[in-house]
Amino acid sequence: MGTPDAIRVNRVKLGLTQAQLAREIGVDTRQINRYETGETEPTLAIARRLADKLRITMDELAGGLSPLNGTWHAAWHNLTPDKALYTGAVELAQQGHHLTIQPLRGRGSGRDTTDDARDELVWSAEVFVDVDTLLGGYRIDTPAFRGRGLLNLTHHDTTIDGTWVRVAISGSSTGKLVLARNLDAALTQVNELLDSE
């Protein structure tokens, strides 16, 4: 998808007419039509306003996908005596400064009933992205376990790592979280973070 399609598809997705989008970014309606037909390209200043209004990144406006989009593998640990590691595939979807993390399936290495209940956690996260910093919250909502927490992550070239904090009435807990494009890289990185503590 090139710039014309990125503008049209995202404008329609937001339910905006060409006239509404034009008014929002300060150009004439005919100009939006020219952008969408590929007759002309927006200037850098207009492109930034378009991306902000359409809630997409500049890369997405140029026809590319966010480098964060797609399937990643998560590895995290809980601060329990056995320091059990948990893994799962997650789907990341970025739109502008907003990133959604939706796990596809989780698997724990723990053996007791508490850990078994955590094997089936369904958690999701809403994160704000600013350059290489990702800040946000996550929610766990299953019959066996409910909770909310905070994420403070940093995006490197091929990994995302940082800490999670679970906040509950009974107290809080914290741990390390790593996202990588393959499971081995995620496990290696989370173990390195744990060893450095």
Order of alpha helices (4+ residues) and beta strands (2+ residues): alpha-alpha-alpha-alpha-alpha-beta-beta-beta-alpha-beta-beta-beta-beta-beta-alpha
